[in-house]
Amino acid sequence: MIQFPDSYDTIEVPAGGVVRSGGTDLQQRLRAENARPTIVDLTGVDGFAGISSSPDGVRIGGGTTMAAVAAELDASHPALAIATGSLATPQVRAYGTIAGNLTQHTRCWYYRHPEMSCFKSGGDSCPARTGRHLYGVVFDRGECVHPHPSTIAMALLCYETTLILADGSSKTMDELLGDGNDPTRDHLLADGDVIAAVHVEPGWTDERGAYFRSISRFEAEWPLVEAVVRARVDDGVIAEVALAVGGVATVPLRMTAAEAILVSSELTDETIAAAAAACTEGANPLPETGYKVDLVLATVTETLERLRAAGE
Amino acid sequence: MVAIQTTVNGEAHELQLDGHESAVDVIREQLGLTGTKLVCAGGVCGACTVQIDGTPAVGCLTPATALRDREVTTVEGLGTDGDLHPVQRAFMAHDGLQCGYCTPGFVVDAATFVDRWQREHGTSEPDRHTIADALAGHLCRCGAYEGIYRAVAAACRGDFASETGVSLRVDGRAKVTGDAVYTADVYPDDALEAVIVRSPIAAGTVGPISSDSAEHLVDLLDDDRRVRYAGQPIAAVAAPTLIEARQLAADLSVRIEPAPFVIDPDDALASDAPLVYESRAAKKTAPNAAEGPMAPARWQGNLRGPNPTPWLGTLAKRRVKKARSQGAKGHVALHFETAVQLHSSFEPHATVADWSDPDRLRVWTSTQALDHVAHELADHFGVEPGKIDVVSDFIGGGFGSKLSVTPDMTAAIELSRRARKPVRLVLSRAEELTATGNRPGSRTDVDMVVSDDGDLDAMVLDGQSLTGVSINSPYTALATLVYGRSPRLARDSDIVANAPPGTPFRGPGGPTYAWALEQSVDQAAHQIGMDPIDLRRRWDGNDKRQALYDWASNLPVWSDRPATGTQTGRYQRGVGIASGNWLYMVDPDTEVEVSVCHGRLLVRNATQDMGTGSKTVLARAVAGVFDVPVADVDVEIGRAGSRALHGPTSGGSRTTASIHSTAIEAAEKLKAEVGVDLGSAEGASATATRGGDHSMRPVPITFANLQLGRGFSAAVHVSEVEVDTLTGKTRVVSVHGGLAIGVPHARELAISQCEGSIIQGIGLALYENQILDPHSGVTLTSNLEDYRIPQLGDTPEITIHFHEPGWEHVPGGGVGLGEVATISPAASVGNAIFNATGHRPTTLPVRPDRLLEGLR
């Protein structure tokens, strides 16, 4: 069964049904699970795709592709644009959407394996915790040990962001993600909730942004650790800054301690080192993820160096 | 159901959809456009890329409903008016392909990139980074990346804007247009789809299998009803559609009485470990991980071996003991580990069987051992000669995993026999990455004693292969064949566990021994303060490799290498060398026929081309004799059965050396008979048989269709790396590969294969790692996101050098190279990392986590 609602008012997701935007996560899972749920396909909803600007900021329709976000917000929201343009592959960015990216399911190899069961697939344990978790969290906050998959969620943490749902209600990013303690959830939207749009505050004047992901290969690999930063720099001194790190916890983390070090400072090697070190505070790695403490340092360092270079 | 309108390759279609389908399935199955391939099913490899309104999309993740009211272009529609797109011509002319299975996706995407590039930049040439960035959504397992770079750059320059590119491969055009039909592309009318039911647990005894609804069910278990690894085939079922077949499989009532099992090799060696093979009879059923015959060996629990390969072994042990007690400067004692590597052929194991006519069994199967498999299947099913035809026209990669009769073959044939309908059985990516074999992991202890002036005094290697449920994966024995005749002892063991079976994998044991031996040699050179090439020159009795050392030592990258451990910055550059050694094998029973058919030359036998170029080798050989263009020769291989002439298995690097000279001999016979005027020679033919080499001495070992010939093939690889000591990431910057395999019979294709072997070696060195759940034995890396193979952007600048003398006793003067080219790349990367950082990476793959720990 498939439904094509043409307006937000007519979206009705039946029990066991799923909503589909670009399909870049769902189609993979449907094949793996040999599943045929009722699909509510949102691509025909009026106004679902597209970016519009106003003095209040930008409204990114939930069905806007990642390629469009990367291309159109390049000047106003460079951190969001660069991070979005660095994820997945060109083909996935061309069809995957921002709403889908925020609500994709975890990429944990246990969750995705049909022979395995875990909290998120209806089970009552995390087999990765007692099994293999090489790509797992380094800030261990709940029973699930796989990092949140959304690079865009990490980037949006750096802005005043409001999610507008199809029923007209709104949620903050914190309300979307929670604190990562609930191992059964990738996000806290209710079944049938649809992200109609993402509203992001206006960029700062002359805002700079930088992003880096640590991976083993060239590109197109889930990050071991990733970091994003946006900043406004006056006369070489950071006036405003926001920094977030991903690949490290069941939710992406805003790094306020590091921001406190950076603000009102110049981006010297020493400041960068201190900010990077601050990002590792509270890390409690799993047996296989100790290396990610080093990688948080490395990734934040590289990200801030890129931020510095962006101003030169 | 929903009906949508779409335009595909300019033609309007109405599609009836459930809504859950992905575009790739509809394009292949409803529209019959099988050029678009399904490989990873996860948006990683790009083989299913099509253009939707001009924008590349992955067909596996694109809902079919998204094609509504769109213009879709597949590889079949890429060209215009019967002419190819310039990118297709460039891929043919620069050999941007081997097996061809990833090629349609690459060219469909590259075409949009080239068109956009030329609009924005004219005919300037993009750099490699730009190309890699644009094509980051594609993978190629053969490693044709150098050719892909060359092709895309040339197309951007406008090299192929008007001219018709000449294909280096005789089957290049079929591969760049999507016309090449692989087994997975064969969809007979009225065919059933079959799936294999697999064990979800690592060990147990399976009860009777029955199903209310499985009309077509075949049991695949041995008489003992035991399963020994998670993923082992139990049964197969067939149904009209794949979704129904999978549902049948899920609903099948299979009772498995679980048994104790062991996954971890250390646990497997514990005195109270559950035995994988509980009896002498059970041990006899263990699969063979090697290509050759099995030497007998003792078992102690789950340990099989050690099997010693000694040469003055007692003396070697005594010298090691003495050097250790004296703390000798030239005593190297290192422990090495390698990870299990998965073949990851892009075309999965696949068989289509049609036994609807009881008097004729037709089989399409993806195999690198066509003739062998055809005979085995005829025997197994009791089919008379002449009543079975087996086809393997195009093979989407094999790498050693497709050398024998596999469950997909027997299941599809048996199901077709029962159903009296054609049956398709194509493995999923998860199955392919779980249960179709692997290069066993290993743990090696090396003791090497080198005198202060650089003599090799002794060498003792202890190797344990982590073979899963297979046995017989000796590799340290290969290390004894390389350097001189000083005292040495190699002891090989298998540790069996309830893990997926090891199988042959391109140069079985080769990269594994080299990872340990070549780094130990490098370490010895470091400890005694000698140049690593000079040290090898002292020991190496192979003239051909001596010539390669001369070549390597003159490379600027080698002479300019830094002193080990002297760098302090974030990025550290290093250069490493390693050598490789392999056996020369040939199939003396190979027959080749050259005939005149429809006024053209036709060369044929029952071998196959899995991207290695055998079709091209045959065509060029015959064209050379008749002095005609290669395009004037037709090649018919990939068919075994009634009219077949024996063709070699593509394993043991034997194909080229078996077919090349035989084709020349047959062509010369035909030419002597009919001259060069083919017009009056219709139907004439001549056949030749390979036989032995010139002045061949009695060969030490002969198996069926395989002779071990005289001489060792040789390789030397020099790799340059850049290590980011902050992030732990290693980038291979350049690799120089030197090969002494005599004359390469299709030079450009030989270069492609050597380049691909370097790229696979980089995968082994840095990325590839099968990971099992320790508590269940389930393969976690059963997808191409978590099983990480090299990308286009990971490709170093590669230079290939051939040293050609030394094979004059072989007709044609050259031998195979698929394996010797793959032995030393990974070890050379390991030595380069040591040169760069002063840290010797002993465990594969050298992932960021391991490197960061090593550098800490």
Interface residues (C-beta under 8 A of the other chain):
Chain A: M1 I2 F4 R20 G22 G23 T24 D25 Q27 Q28 L30 R31 A32 N34 A35 R36 P37 I39 D41 T43 A88 T89 P90 Q91 V92 A94 Y95 R107 W109 Y110 R112 H113 P114 E115 M116 P127 T130 G131 R132 L134 S214 I215 S216 R217 F218 E219 A220 E221 W222 L224 E288 Y291 K292 D294 L295 A298 T299 T301 E302
Chain B: V2 L17 D18 G19 H20 S22 A41 G42 G43 V44 G46 T49 T55 P56 A57 V58 C60 L61 T62 P63 T65 A66 D109 A132 D133 A134 A136 G137 P200 A230 I243 R246 Q247 A250 A430 L726 T727 G728 K729 L766 Y767 I771 L772 D773 P774 H775 S776 V778 L780 T781 S782 N783 E785 D786 R788 P790 Q791 L792 G793 D794 R847 P848 D849 L852 E853 R856
